[in-house]
């Protein structure tokens, strides 16, 4: 019995709205597995009612069905009111995708994570906060489209593949350079987050520019991030900057949900059993171990991945059975679990325990 297997068993229990399970809704907290004993809490919006009254028995039954009748399942049900972002966004969780340096495929990762989450039923938004080099419009095939402004003078994000999108690349001509100083960039990011009609979202992915400068600090100070995903390639020069990115988020008390290694290896199409580690082997995995954060997986170098980005169709849509698409989907699943694990740290209201 492992944490993963227990979460898998609990995922069979539908939440109060019956649209998502209690794991995807982030209701399972403080899960510990020791031998044949599983201990966890389930946080629900409100006490009372049939759902709350039968929840403990249903959790015990689900875990024992998966692991045997001798398993001890200790469940406590809690009622908790979630804290809202300072901007009063309708978003439940905000996840930053960051990198220490450019050119590691961070926007590719952000785009595919967002679509993978949307495919799982989560209401998902994606904000491209790279003001100087926006990539999201190209990756979603919306370079020639413009968001409209509603009667409340708020920007209405575009929507593609179930993901609501906003990027500076949608607001300026593609051939026009954005020559702004730091305060203007920070102001634009604040408008993207606070002056847009996002509606109710389950998760918003923030595609950050590389580095640890003004935009990153603006976002941390403006909204309450549920966590950050760090993207790196295996070579030492990228890993050194990725380490700084991890340190930055840790210093501002933002949980690092994990590190994902992009361009991990190349497999020739006519030699499916071979792997060539062009930029080094296992560097991001080693870094994750050194800084004690989860490793979210390896994304290989695939021609189809590059083509899908240029064509405006993320690979989880264009080639869902490809190795890259499977890696992104697996990483999205881990992000969901990691956000649930860190949810207590993002909630300021006191916990009320009842039987």
C-alpha positions in Angstrom: 0.0 0.0 0.0 1.4 3.4 -1.1 0.3 7.0 -1.1 -0.3 6.7 -4.8 -2.4 3.5 -4.5 -4.5 5.0 -1.7 -5.2 8.2 -3.7 -6.1 5.9 -6.6 -8.7 4.2 -4.5 -10.1 7.4 -3.1 -10.4 8.7 -6.7 -13.4 6.4 -7.1 -15.4 8.6 -4.7 -17.4 11.4 -6.4 -17.4 14.8 -4.7 -20.5 16.7 -3.6 -21.2 17.9 -7.2 -20.7 14.4 -8.6 -18.6 15.9 -11.5 -15.2 15.3 -10.1 -13.8 12.9 -7.5 -12.6 14.0 -4.0 -8.9 13.7 -5.1 -9.2 16.0 -8.1 -11.2 18.4 -6.0 -8.3 18.7 -3.5 -10.4 17.4 -0.6 -8.0 14.8 0.6 -5.4 16.2 3.0 -2.5 15.1 5.1 -2.3 11.6 3.7 0.2 9.3 5.5 0.7 5.6 4.8 2.6 3.4 7.2 2.6 -0.2 6.5 -1.1 -1.3 6.4 -2.4 1.9 8.1 -3.6 4.9 6.0 -4.4 8.2 7.8 -5.9 11.2 6.1 -8.4 14.1 6.4 -11.1 14.9 3.9 -12.0 18.6 3.8 -15.6 19.4 2.7 -17.3 22.7 2.0 -19.9 22.3 4.7 -20.9 19.8 7.4 -24.1 17.8 7.6 -26.1 16.1 4.9 -25.9 12.6 3.4 -22.5 13.2 1.7 -20.7 14.2 4.9 -22.4 11.6 7.0 -21.4 8.7 4.8 -18.0 9.9 3.7 -15.9 8.1 6.3 -17.5 4.7 5.6 -17.1 5.3 1.8 -13.4 6.2 2.2 -12.8 3.1 4.3 -14.6 0.9 1.9 -12.8 2.2 -1.1 -9.3 1.7 0.4 -10.1 -1.7 1.8 -11.6 -2.8 -1.6 -8.3 -1.9 -3.2 -5.9 -3.2 -0.5 -7.7 -5.9 1.5 -10.1 -6.0 4.5 -7.2 -6.0 7.0 -6.2 -2.4 6.1 -6.7 0.2 8.9 -8.2 3.4 7.5 -8.2 6.4 9.8 -10.3 9.2 8.4 -11.3 12.5 9.8 -13.7 14.9 8.1 -13.1 18.6 8.3 -15.0 21.7 7.3 -12.8 24.5 5.9 -13.4 27.8 4.2 -10.8 28.4 1.5 -8.9 31.7 1.3 -9.3 33.8 -1.8 -6.7 35.5 -3.9 -6.0 39.2 -3.1 -7.5 40.0 -6.5 -10.7 38.0 -5.8 -10.1 35.8 -8.8 -12.6 33.0 -9.3 -9.6 30.7 -9.5 -9.2 27.9 -7.0 -5.5 27.2 -7.6 -2.8 29.2 -9.4 0.3 27.3 -10.6 3.4 29.1 -12.0 5.5 27.3 -14.6 9.0 28.8 -14.5 12.6 28.3 -15.5 16.0 29.8 -14.6 17.0 30.4 -18.2 15.4 30.7 -21.6 15.2 28.1 -24.3 14.4 25.1 -22.1 10.8 24.7 -23.5 9.0 26.2 -20.6 6.1 27.6 -22.7 5.7 24.2 -24.3 5.4 22.6 -20.9 2.9 25.2 -19.7 0.7 24.9 -22.8 0.6 21.1 -22.6 0.0 21.0 -18.9 -2.9 23.4 -19.3 -4.5 21.3 -22.0 -3.9 18.1 -20.1 -5.7 19.5 -17.1 -8.6 20.7 -19.2 -8.8 17.2 -20.7 -9.3 15.9 -17.2 -12.3 18.1 -16.6 -10.7 21.0 -14.8 -11.7 24.5 -15.8 -8.3 25.8 -16.8 -6.8 29.2 -17.7 -3.4 30.1 -19.1 -1.7 33.4 -18.7 1.4 34.1 -20.8 3.3 36.6 -18.6 6.4 36.7 -20.8 5.7 40.2 -22.1 8.9 40.4 -24.2 8.7 37.0 -25.9 5.1 35.6 -25.8 4.8 32.1 -27.2 1.2 31.1 -26.2 -0.5 32.6 -29.3 1.6 30.5 -31.7 1.3 27.4 -29.6 -2.5 27.6 -29.6 -2.9 28.9 -33.2 -4.5 32.2 -32.3 -1.8 34.7 -33.5 -4.4 36.5 -35.7 -7.1 36.8 -33.1 -7.8 39.5 -30.5 -9.6 39.3 -27.2 -12.6 41.5 -26.9 -13.5 43.9 -24.1 -16.9 43.4 -22.4 -19.4 46.0 -21.1 -17.6 46.1 -17.8 -14.4 47.1 -19.6 -12.7 43.8 -18.8 -10.7 41.7 -21.3 -12.4 38.5 -22.2 -9.8 35.7 -22.7 -9.8 33.6 -25.8 -10.5 29.9 -25.5 -8.9 26.9 -27.3 -8.9 23.2 -26.4 -10.9 24.0 -23.2 -8.3 26.5 -22.0 -8.9 30.2 -21.5 -5.9 32.2 -22.8 -4.4 35.6 -22.4 -1.1 36.9 -23.7 0.6 40.1 -24.6 1.1 38.5 -28.0 -2.7 38.8 -28.5 -2.7 42.6 -27.9 0.3 43.8 -30.0 1.4 43.2 -33.5 3.7 40.2 -33.9 6.4 42.3 -35.6 6.3 45.0 -32.9 8.8 44.9 -30.1 7.6 45.6 -26.6 10.1 48.1 -25.2 9.0 48.6 -21.6 10.8 49.0 -18.3 10.1 46.9 -15.3 7.2 48.9 -13.7 5.2 48.9 -17.0 5.7 45.1 -17.4 4.5 44.5 -13.8 1.5 46.7 -14.4 0.6 44.7 -17.5 0.8 41.4 -15.6 -1.4 42.8 -12.9 -4.0 43.7 -15.5 -3.9 40.3 -17.0 -4.6 38.7 -13.6 -7.1 41.3 -12.2 -8.7 43.1 -15.1 -9.8 40.1 -17.2 -13.1 38.2 -17.1 -11.7 34.8 -16.3 -14.9 33.5 -14.7 -14.7 30.5 -12.4 -11.6 28.4 -12.8 -10.3 25.3 -11.1 -6.7 26.1 -12.0 -4.8 28.9 -13.7 -1.4 28.2 -15.2 1.0 31.2 -15.3 3.7 30.9 -17.9 6.5 33.0 -16.4 9.4 34.5 -18.3 12.8 33.0 -17.5 14.8 34.3 -14.6 14.0 35.6 -11.1 13.1 39.3 -11.7 10.3 41.9 -11.6 7.5 39.8 -13.1 8.1 36.8 -10.8 8.1 39.0 -7.7 5.1 40.9 -8.9 3.1 37.7 -9.3 4.2 36.4 -5.9 3.1 39.7 -4.3 -0.2 40.0 -6.2 -1.7 36.5 -5.9 -1.5 33.5 -3.7 0.2 30.8 -5.7 -0.6 27.2 -4.9 2.8 26.2 -6.2 5.4 26.4 -9.0 6.7 23.9 -11.6 10.3 24.3 -12.6 11.4 23.4 -16.2 15.0 22.5 -17.0 17.0 20.6 -19.6 19.7 18.1 -18.4 22.8 20.1 -19.0 24.7 21.8 -16.2 24.3 25.3 -17.4 20.5 25.0 -17.3 20.4 23.1 -14.0 22.4 25.8 -12.3 19.7 28.4 -13.2 16.9 25.9 -12.4 18.4 25.6 -8.9 18.1 29.4 -8.5 14.5 29.3 -9.6 13.8 26.7 -6.9 15.5 28.8 -4.3 13.5 31.9 -5.3 10.2 30.3 -4.8 11.3 28.7 -1.5 12.4 32.0 -0.2 9.0 33.6 -0.8 7.2 30.5 0.7 5.7 29.2 -2.6 5.7 25.4 -2.7 7.8 23.9 -5.5 5.5 21.2 -6.9 8.3 19.6 -8.8 10.9 19.7 -11.6 10.2 18.5 -15.1 13.1 17.6 -17.5 12.5 18.7 -21.1 14.7 17.5 -24.1 15.7 14.6 -21.9 16.7 12.2 -24.7 16.2 11.5 -28.4 14.9 8.2 -29.8 15.3 7.8 -33.6 12.0 6.8 -35.1 13.7 3.8 -36.8 15.4 2.7 -33.6 12.7 2.7 -30.9 14.8 0.9 -28.4 17.7 3.4 -28.4 18.0 6.6 -26.3 20.6 9.3 -27.0 21.0 11.8 -24.2 22.2 14.8 -26.2 22.3 17.2 -23.4 23.3 14.9 -20.5 21.4 12.2 -18.6 19.3 12.5 -15.5 20.4 16.0 -14.5 17.0 17.3 -13.5 16.2 14.2 -11.5 19.4 14.6 -9.6 18.6 18.2 -8.9 15.2 17.3 -7.6 16.7 14.8 -5.2 19.3 17.4 -4.0 16.7 20.1 -3.3 14.1 17.7 -2.0 11.3 18.4 -4.5 9.4 15.9 -6.6 10.6 14.9 -10.0 7.7 15.2 -12.5 9.2 13.2 -15.4 11.2 13.4 -18.6 9.9 14.8 -21.9 11.9 13.5 -24.9 13.0 15.4 -28.0 10.4 14.5 -30.7 9.9 16.1 -34.1 6.1 15.8 -33.6 6.4 17.9 -30.4 8.1 20.7 -32.3 5.7 20.5 -35.2 2.6 20.6 -32.9 3.8 23.8 -31.3 4.4 25.5 -34.6 1.0 24.3 -35.9 -0.8 25.7 -32.9 -2.1 22.3 -31.6 -0.4 21.1 -28.3 0.9 17.6 -28.6 -1.5 16.2 -26.0 -4.2 17.0 -28.6 -2.2 16.5 -31.8 -0.6 13.1 -30.9 -2.0 11.9 -27.5 -0.3 8.5 -27.8 3.2 10.0 -28.3 5.8 9.7 -25.6 5.8 13.4 -25.0 2.0 13.6 -24.7 2.0 10.8 -22.1 4.8 12.5 -20.2 2.8 15.8 -20.0 -0.4 14.0 -18.9 1.5 12.1 -16.2 3.1 15.4 -15.1 -0.3 17.0 -14.9 -1.6 14.2 -12.7 1.4 14.7 -10.4 0.7 18.5 -10.3 -2.9 17.9 -9.2 -1.7 15.6 -6.4 1.0 18.0 -5.3 -1.4 20.9 -5.2 -3.8 18.9 -3.0 -0.8 18.0 -0.7 0.0 21.7 -0.3 -3.5 22.9 -0.1 -3.4 23.3 3.7 -0.6 25.8 3.4 -2.7 28.0 1.1 -5.7 28.1 3.4 -5.8 30.6 6.2 -9.2 29.8 7.8 -9.2 27.6 11.0 -10.1 23.9 10.7 -13.3 22.6 12.3 -13.3 18.9 13.1 -16.6 17.1 13.6 -17.9 13.6 13.7 
